[in-house]
């Protein structure tokens, strides 16, 4: 681990680690983290599955009831990337899987949640789980490609017609990058989303994520896609300025909406509010429909 890499995350992610530790005191072993996920998902009638996805195996929890219909897919955040300002975690499985909480609150017929690479599946070379995939390379091209493989797998298995993507924190970056490369994404929501990691690192005064794709570069390509972004007013991990950068890059569009939730922090506040937040508009207003063309006279004449 280079000194540059340590400096990169020491400031930006120490606070995130502290938040997780405060919210889930003592819940540090992998077994306990697995139990936490199980207790969140099973009461929502979600079923556990591991999806082969290119170089990774992605953990999924799914509830699919209706074929030939779309599904809402939630993508988890970065998880426990660091255990201290100077120590990279041996396993990035989150203590508090916020996106899984949100998925469990969603009452749609078809709902799925996807972990990030190496979360819940075990770290180590056997699973292609180098620590770079939860540090510098968390949004690398091969990471994004693995989600294409997972969505394609779901589409074939369940006969799905498309996807509504919801990304939490770094999962929002993945969702944006995936959406820009597919024609079956119907909408995109972000929650405390890191939609511009260059702005994010500048705000924290740390080195850039040079081995990761930056979602803000695809913002102009998604101006046709219905979007709703949820920003926490007390979020010190992904401050509101990160979304502002995304909105500026997107430019003028009738498809981009956002909600600023003043009291919410990076993790705190989203789960209880999610049923109401899900009802907020996520459609493109668009220009008025053009007037119909006049009917040719020959179709108006009645022949006797």
C-alpha positions as CSV (number, residue, x, y, z in Angstrom):
1,X,0.0,0.0,0.0
2,X,1.6,3.3,-1.1
3,X,1.8,6.4,1.0
4,X,-0.2,8.2,-1.6
5,X,-3.0,5.6,-1.3
6,X,-3.0,5.9,2.4
7,X,-3.3,9.6,2.3
8,X,-6.0,9.3,-0.3
9,X,-8.4,7.5,2.1
10,X,-7.2,8.6,5.5
11,X,-9.3,11.8,5.5
12,X,-12.2,10.9,3.2
13,X,-13.1,7.5,4.6
14,X,-12.1,7.7,8.3
15,X,-15.4,9.5,8.9
16,X,-17.3,6.9,7.0
17,X,-15.7,4.1,9.1
18,X,-16.6,6.0,12.3
19,X,-20.2,6.3,11.2
20,X,-20.5,2.6,10.6
21,X,-18.8,1.8,13.8
22,X,-21.1,4.1,15.7
23,X,-24.2,2.7,14.1
24,X,-23.3,-1.0,14.5
25,X,-21.1,-1.2,17.5
26,X,-19.6,-4.6,18.0
27,X,-21.0,-5.9,14.7
28,X,-17.6,-6.6,13.1
29,X,-17.2,-10.2,12.3
30,X,-18.2,-11.6,8.9
31,X,-20.7,-14.0,10.5
32,X,-22.4,-11.1,12.2
33,X,-22.5,-9.0,9.0
34,X,-24.0,-12.0,7.2
35,X,-26.7,-12.3,9.9
36,X,-27.5,-8.6,9.6
37,X,-28.1,-8.9,5.9
38,X,-30.2,-12.0,6.5
39,X,-32.4,-10.3,9.1
40,X,-32.9,-7.3,6.7
41,X,-33.8,-9.2,3.6
42,X,-35.7,-12.3,4.6
43,X,-38.7,-10.5,6.3
44,X,-39.1,-8.7,2.9
45,X,-39.4,-12.2,1.2
46,X,-36.1,-11.7,-0.6
47,X,-34.1,-14.8,-1.6
48,X,-30.3,-14.9,-1.5
49,X,-28.3,-15.8,-4.6
50,X,-24.7,-15.5,-5.8
51,X,-24.5,-14.3,-9.5
52,X,-21.5,-15.2,-11.6
53,X,-20.5,-11.8,-13.1
54,X,-17.4,-11.7,-15.2
55,X,-14.3,-11.7,-12.9
56,X,-16.5,-11.5,-9.7
57,X,-19.3,-13.3,-8.0
58,X,-21.9,-10.7,-6.9
59,X,-24.1,-11.4,-3.9
60,X,-27.8,-10.7,-4.6
61,X,-31.0,-10.7,-2.6
62,X,-34.1,-10.9,-4.9
63,X,-37.9,-10.9,-4.9
64,X,-39.1,-11.5,-8.4
65,X,-42.9,-12.2,-8.7
66,X,-43.9,-10.9,-12.2
67,X,-42.4,-12.0,-15.5
68,X,-42.3,-9.7,-18.6
69,X,-42.1,-6.7,-16.3
70,X,-39.3,-4.4,-15.1
71,X,-37.3,-4.8,-11.8
72,X,-35.9,-2.2,-9.4
73,X,-32.3,-3.0,-8.6
74,X,-30.4,-1.5,-5.7
75,X,-26.6,-1.2,-5.7
76,X,-24.8,-1.2,-2.4
77,X,-22.3,1.5,-1.2
78,X,-18.6,1.1,-0.7
79,X,-18.9,-0.8,2.5
80,X,-16.1,-1.2,5.1
81,X,-13.2,-0.1,2.8
82,X,-11.0,1.0,5.7
83,X,-10.8,-0.2,9.3
84,X,-8.7,2.8,10.4
85,X,-7.2,5.9,8.6
86,X,-4.1,3.8,7.9
87,X,-5.4,0.3,7.5
88,X,-7.3,-1.1,4.5
89,X,-10.0,-3.5,5.5
90,X,-9.5,-7.2,4.7
91,X,-13.1,-7.5,3.7
92,X,-15.3,-4.6,2.5
93,X,-18.6,-6.2,3.5
94,X,-20.6,-3.4,5.1
95,X,-21.6,-3.4,8.7
96,X,-24.7,-1.4,7.8
97,X,-25.9,-2.2,4.3
98,X,-28.0,0.9,3.7
99,X,-29.0,-0.1,0.1
100,X,-30.2,-3.5,1.3
101,X,-32.4,-1.7,3.9
102,X,-33.8,0.5,1.2
103,X,-34.5,-2.5,-1.1
104,X,-36.3,-4.3,1.8
105,X,-38.6,-1.3,2.2
106,X,-39.5,-1.3,-1.5
107,X,-42.9,-2.9,-2.1
108,X,-42.6,-3.3,-5.9
109,X,-43.3,-6.8,-7.3
110,X,-39.7,-7.2,-8.7
111,X,-36.9,-6.0,-6.5
112,X,-33.3,-7.0,-6.3
113,X,-30.2,-5.8,-4.4
114,X,-26.6,-6.3,-5.6
115,X,-23.6,-6.1,-3.4
116,X,-20.3,-4.6,-4.6
117,X,-17.6,-7.0,-5.7
118,X,-16.1,-9.0,-2.8
119,X,-18.8,-8.0,-0.3
120,X,-20.3,-11.1,1.4
121,X,-18.5,-13.5,-1.0
122,X,-15.1,-13.6,0.7
123,X,-12.0,-11.7,-0.1
124,X,-8.8,-13.1,-1.5
125,X,-7.2,-14.2,-4.8
126,X,-9.7,-17.1,-5.3
127,X,-12.5,-14.6,-5.9
128,X,-10.4,-12.0,-7.7
129,X,-10.8,-9.9,-4.6
130,X,-7.8,-7.6,-4.3
131,X,-8.2,-4.7,-1.9
132,X,-7.9,-2.3,-4.9
133,X,-11.5,-3.1,-5.7
134,X,-12.7,-1.4,-2.6
135,X,-10.1,1.4,-2.7
136,X,-8.5,2.9,-5.9
137,X,-10.3,0.7,-8.4
138,X,-13.8,0.6,-6.9
139,X,-15.3,2.0,-10.2
140,X,-12.9,0.4,-12.6
141,X,-14.2,-0.8,-16.0
142,X,-14.2,-4.5,-15.0
143,X,-16.3,-3.6,-12.0
144,X,-18.9,-1.8,-14.2
145,X,-18.8,-4.8,-16.6
146,X,-19.7,-7.2,-13.8
147,X,-23.0,-5.4,-13.2
148,X,-23.8,-5.7,-16.9
149,X,-23.3,-9.4,-16.5
150,X,-25.5,-9.5,-13.4
151,X,-28.3,-7.6,-15.0
152,X,-28.2,-9.7,-18.1
153,X,-28.4,-12.8,-15.9
154,X,-31.5,-11.5,-14.1
155,X,-33.1,-10.5,-17.4
156,X,-32.7,-14.0,-18.8
157,X,-33.7,-15.8,-15.6
158,X,-36.8,-13.8,-14.8
159,X,-37.9,-12.5,-18.2
160,X,-37.4,-8.9,-17.2
161,X,-38.2,-6.0,-19.6
162,X,-35.9,-3.4,-18.0
163,X,-34.5,-1.9,-14.8
164,X,-35.0,0.9,-12.5
165,X,-31.6,1.5,-10.8
166,X,-31.1,2.8,-7.3
167,X,-27.6,3.4,-6.1
168,X,-26.5,4.3,-2.6
169,X,-23.2,6.2,-2.0
170,X,-20.6,4.6,-4.3
171,X,-23.3,2.4,-5.7
172,X,-24.8,5.4,-7.3
173,X,-21.5,5.9,-9.3
174,X,-21.8,2.3,-10.5
175,X,-25.4,2.7,-11.4
176,X,-24.7,5.9,-13.5
177,X,-21.9,4.2,-15.4
178,X,-24.0,1.1,-16.1
179,X,-27.0,3.2,-17.2
180,X,-24.9,5.1,-19.8
181,X,-24.0,1.8,-21.5
182,X,-27.5,0.1,-21.7
183,X,-30.8,0.7,-23.5
184,X,-32.9,-1.1,-20.9
185,X,-32.5,1.3,-18.0
186,X,-35.9,3.0,-17.3
187,X,-34.9,5.3,-14.4
188,X,-32.1,6.2,-12.0
189,X,-32.2,7.2,-8.4
190,X,-29.2,8.1,-6.2
191,X,-29.1,8.3,-2.5
192,X,-26.2,10.2,-0.9
193,X,-24.5,9.4,-4.3
194,X,-20.9,9.9,-5.1
195,X,-21.6,11.1,-8.7
196,X,-18.3,12.8,-9.2
197,X,-15.4,11.3,-7.4
198,X,-13.0,14.0,-8.6
199,X,-15.0,16.7,-6.9
200,X,-15.3,14.4,-3.9
201,X,-11.5,14.0,-3.5
202,X,-11.0,17.7,-4.1
203,X,-13.4,18.5,-1.3
204,X,-11.6,16.2,1.1
205,X,-8.2,17.4,0.0
206,X,-7.0,13.9,-1.0
207,X,-5.5,12.2,-4.1
208,X,-7.9,11.4,-7.0
209,X,-9.2,7.9,-7.8
210,X,-7.0,7.5,-10.9
211,X,-7.9,3.9,-11.5
212,X,-11.7,4.4,-11.5
213,X,-14.1,5.7,-14.1
214,X,-15.8,9.0,-13.1
215,X,-19.6,8.9,-13.4
216,X,-19.8,12.7,-13.9
217,X,-18.4,12.1,-17.4
218,X,-21.5,10.3,-18.5
219,X,-24.0,12.8,-17.0
220,X,-24.6,14.4,-20.5
221,X,-25.4,11.0,-21.9
222,X,-28.2,10.5,-19.4
223,X,-30.2,13.6,-19.9
224,X,-33.0,11.6,-21.5
225,X,-33.2,9.2,-18.5
226,X,-35.7,10.0,-15.7
227,X,-33.6,10.7,-12.6
228,X,-34.2,11.7,-8.9
229,X,-31.3,12.4,-6.7
230,X,-31.5,12.5,-2.9
231,X,-29.0,14.6,-1.0
232,X,-28.4,14.8,2.7
233,X,-28.0,18.2,4.2
234,X,-25.8,16.9,7.0
235,X,-23.8,14.5,4.8
236,X,-20.1,15.1,5.5
237,X,-19.0,12.1,3.5
238,X,-20.6,13.0,0.1
239,X,-21.5,16.7,0.5
240,X,-24.1,18.4,-1.6
241,X,-21.4,19.9,-3.9
242,X,-20.9,16.5,-5.4
243,X,-24.4,16.5,-6.8
244,X,-24.1,20.1,-7.9
245,X,-21.2,19.0,-10.1
246,X,-23.3,16.3,-11.6
247,X,-26.2,18.7,-12.3
248,X,-23.9,21.2,-14.0
249,X,-22.4,18.5,-16.2
250,X,-25.9,17.3,-17.2
251,X,-27.0,20.8,-18.2
252,X,-30.6,21.7,-18.9
253,X,-32.9,18.7,-19.0
254,X,-36.5,18.0,-18.0
255,X,-35.5,14.6,-16.7
256,X,-33.4,15.5,-13.7
257,X,-35.0,16.1,-10.3
258,X,-33.6,16.2,-6.8
259,X,-34.6,16.3,-3.1
260,X,-32.5,18.0,-0.5
261,X,-33.2,16.4,2.9
262,X,-31.7,18.8,5.3
263,X,-31.6,16.6,8.4
264,X,-30.1,13.5,6.7
265,X,-26.5,12.3,7.1
266,X,-24.6,9.9,4.9
267,X,-26.2,6.9,6.5
268,X,-28.7,8.2,8.9
269,X,-32.3,9.1,8.0
270,X,-32.7,7.4,4.6
271,X,-34.4,4.1,5.6
272,X,-37.3,5.5,7.6
273,X,-38.0,8.1,4.9
274,X,-37.6,5.8,1.9
275,X,-41.3,4.7,1.4
276,X,-42.2,8.4,1.1
277,X,-39.1,9.3,-1.0
278,X,-40.0,6.5,-3.5
279,X,-43.2,8.3,-4.3
280,X,-41.5,11.5,-5.4
281,X,-41.7,12.2,-9.2
282,X,-39.2,10.5,-11.5
283,X,-40.4,11.3,-15.0
284,X,-39.3,13.5,-17.8
285,X,-41.6,16.5,-18.2
286,X,-40.6,17.0,-21.8
287,X,-42.1,19.5,-24.3
288,X,-45.8,19.4,-25.2
289,X,-46.8,16.8,-27.8
290,X,-47.0,18.2,-31.3
291,X,-50.4,18.9,-32.8
292,X,-51.7,16.0,-35.0
293,X,-51.2,16.4,-38.7
294,X,-54.4,17.4,-40.6
295,X,-56.4,14.5,-42.1
296,X,-56.1,14.4,-45.9
297,X,-59.3,15.5,-47.6
298,X,-59.7,12.2,-49.5
299,X,-60.2,10.4,-46.2
300,X,-62.9,12.9,-45.2
301,X,-64.9,12.6,-48.4
302,X,-67.7,10.0,-48.1
303,X,-68.2,8.1,-51.3
304,X,-71.7,7.1,-52.2
